[in-house]
Amino acid sequence: MEPDKITDEIKRLSLPQRLILAQDIWDSIALESGKLSMPEWQKSELEKRYGQYKQGKLGLHDWREVHAELRERYK
């Protein structure tokens, strides 16, 4: 099916149906996520940051604190 036709069909669905469809799509992507390769620039950046962390130049943040700060900042 062509993308435009798929989009048209999706628009005909109710909001709850579209939410279920979105979740199903994400679930199908998650099952195949191991097949995706990481770009070299991203690998390089992760290696750099991990090196900085091991040298004590970069700290970690608890995800709950980060989420709380972002919620407060953007409410």
LUMMARPA-491309 format. One line per 5 residues: their letters; for each residue x, y, z of N, C-alpha, C, O. Coordinates in steps of 0.001 Angstrom, whole numbers, padded with zeros to 6 digits. Example, Ala and Ser with C-alpha at 12.3 -4.5 7.8 and 13.67 -1.06 7.14 Angstrom:
% residues 2
as) 013190:-005690:007800:012300:-004500:007800:013200:-003300:007800:014236:-003319:008465  012850:-002250:007080:013670:-001060:007140:012900:000030:007870:013409:001138:008039
END
This chain:
% residues 75
mepdk) 000849:-001180:000000:000000:000000:000000:000891:001239:000000:001937:001252:000649  000494:002247:-000704:001255:003483:-000795:001123:004303:000487:000069:004293:001122  002198:005022:000877:002165:005811:002122:000998:006783:002214:000408:006932:003284  000652:007447:001116:-000473:008392:001149:-001787:007689:001483:-002617:008223:002219  -001967:006496:000941:-003194:005740:001213:-003216:005279:002663:-004268:005284:003303
itdei) -002062:004881:003182:-001979:004471:004584:-002345:005644:005480:-003120:005497:006426  -001780:006816:005177:-002071:008018:005967:-003556:008342:005941:-004134:008685:006972  -004170:008237:004784:-005609:008493:004674:-006410:007518:005533:-007363:007916:006203  -006026:006255:005514:-006725:005247:006322:-006538:005517:007812:-007474:005357:008596  -005348:005920:008199:-005073:006223:009609:-005945:007382:010077:-006474:007354:011188
krlsl) -006093:008390:009242:-006917:009553:009603:-008373:009186:009826:-009090:009905:010522  -008820:008083:009249:-010209:007651:009414:-010431:006928:010746:-011571:006740:011170  -009356:006530:011392:-009472:005812:012664:-009809:006779:013791:-009497:007968:013721  -010444:006256:014824:-010718:007067:016014:-009400:007271:016771:-008412:006582:016516  -009404:008209:017688:-008200:008476:018480:-007736:007226:019233:-006552:006897:019178
pqrli) -008631:006518:019935:-008165:005299:020619:-007581:004263:019655:-006607:003588:019987  -008161:004137:018483:-007634:003198:017489:-006243:003617:017010:-005367:002773:016823  -006044:004922:016813:-004732:005411:016375:-003685:005210:017456:-002534:004891:017157  -004082:005397:018725:-003140:005176:019832:-002720:003703:019892:-001545:003396:020096  -003675:002804:019715:-003353:001374:019710:-002437:001053:018529:-001477:000296:018675
laqdi) -002726:001619:017378:-001892:001411:016200:-000473:001923:016431:000498:001253:016080  -000357:003107:017019:000968:003669:017302:001752:002757:018236:002943:002528:018025  001094:002238:019264:001758:001326:020190:002185:000051:019469:003290:-000446:019686  001320:-000476:018620:001664:-001679:017860:002863:-001439:016951:003728:-002305:016815  002914:-000267:016333:004053:000060:015465:005329:000142:016280:006349:-000423:015885
wdsia) 005289:000847:017431:006484:000941:018284:006926:-000436:018760:008122:-000725:018800  005966:-001291:019121:006312:-002644:019562:007000:-003423:018453:007966:-004142:018707  006512:-003288:017228:007126:-004005:016106:008533:-003474:015827:009425:-004238:015455  008731:-002170:016006:010060:-001585:015825:011009:-002094:016904:012164:-002416:016624  010516:-002164:018137:011350:-002619:019251:011838:-004046:019026:012966:-004380:019388
lesgk) 010998:-004888:018433:011390:-006264:018172:012544:-006356:017176:013300:-007327:017188  012677:-005361:016329:013714:-005377:015303:014813:-004346:015536:015669:-004146:014674  014795:-003694:016694:015742:-002604:016936:017195:-003072:016907:018091:-002279:016617  017438:-004338:017200:018804:-004861:017143:019377:-004884:015741:020591:-004995:015565  018525:-004783:014752:018968:-004790:013359:019469:-003427:012889:020103:-003317:011839
lsmpe) 019177:-002383:013682:019602:-001038:013311:021024:-000797:013785:021367:-001100:014928  021830:-000266:012925:023195:000041:013334:023272:001479:013841:022539:002358:013388  024174:001690:014787:024370:003021:015336:025327:003785:014419:026345:003235:014000  025016:005039:014103:025920:005825:013259:027287:006002:013938:027374:006038:015166  028327:006110:013149:029683:006256:013681:029824:007492:014563:030513:007442:015582
wqkse) 029182:008604:014190:029295:009811:015001:028727:009576:016394:029231:010113:017380  027667:008763:016466:027047:008506:017759:027923:007570:018604:028075:007774:019808  028490:006558:017974:029420:005672:018685:030595:006470:019240:030999:006291:020389  031127:007347:018411:032262:008170:018815:031906:009056:020013:032683:009176:020961  030738:009666:019959:030301:010541:021055:030112:009746:022347:030505:010203:023421
lekry) 029518:008569:022248:029334:007732:023433:030674:007304:024031:030846:007319:025250  031614:006928:023180:032943:006547:023663:033628:007724:024350:034259:007555:025394  033505:008914:023770:034095:010110:024369:033495:010380:025746:034221:010628:026709  032186:010331:025830:031519:010606:027109:031827:009539:028151:031995:009854:029329  031902:008282:027729:032226:007217:028667:033648:007402:029196:033911:007184:030378
gqykq) 034545:007798:028325:035921:008084:028750:035960:009219:029760:036677:009138:030758  035199:010273:029510:035130:011388:030444:034552:010936:031786:035018:011361:032843  033542:010077:031738:032941:009563:032972:033967:008755:033765:034095:008934:034976  034697:007868:033088:035691:007038:033779:036803:007877:034390:037383:007483:035402  037112:009028:033797:038154:009918:034316:037613:010846:035405:038362:011645:035967
gklgl) 036328:010746:035702:035729:011588:036731:035406:012999:036263:035132:013879:037080  035436:013219:034957:035165:014548:034404:033681:014744:034062:033255:015843:033704  032918:013677:034176:031516:013751:033794:030707:012985:034834:031005:011829:035133  029684:013633:035381:028858:013004:036401:027586:012425:035823:027220:012691:034678  026926:011632:036637:025653:011039:036247:024519:011734:036991:024725:012314:038057
hdwre) 023332:011669:036422:022151:012270:037027:021061:011213:037131:020851:010440:036196  020376:011176:038248:019270:010258:038420:018145:010656:037462:017781:011829:037378  017603:009686:036749:016584:010001:035742:015353:010629:036368:014691:011443:035724  015023:010274:037609:013848:010869:038249:014060:012366:038470:013140:013166:038296  015283:012732:038856:015584:014153:039058:015538:014915:037739:015032:016035:037676
vhael) 016070:014300:036691:016064:014939:035362:014624:015140:034894:014273:016220:034417  013788:014109:035026:012393:014230:034601:011671:015302:035402:010922:016102:034842  011893:015320:036705:011232:016321:037549:011653:017732:037136:010825:018640:037063  012934:017901:036871:013427:019221:036458:012819:019642:035118:012429:020797:034946  012742:018720:034187:012162:019041:032880:010663:019347:032995:010160:020265:032347
reryk) 009961:018576:033817:008529:018842:034011:008320:020231:034612:007412:020962:034216  009160:020575:035556:009037:021883:036193:009359:022996:035209:008678:024021:035179  010390:022797:034411:010818:023818:033467:009796:024056:032370:009619:025195:031936  009116:023008:031908:008241:023124:030740:006758:022991:031055:005972:022618:030184  006368:023293:032291:004920:023196:032575:004197:024456:032215:002982:024541:032389
END
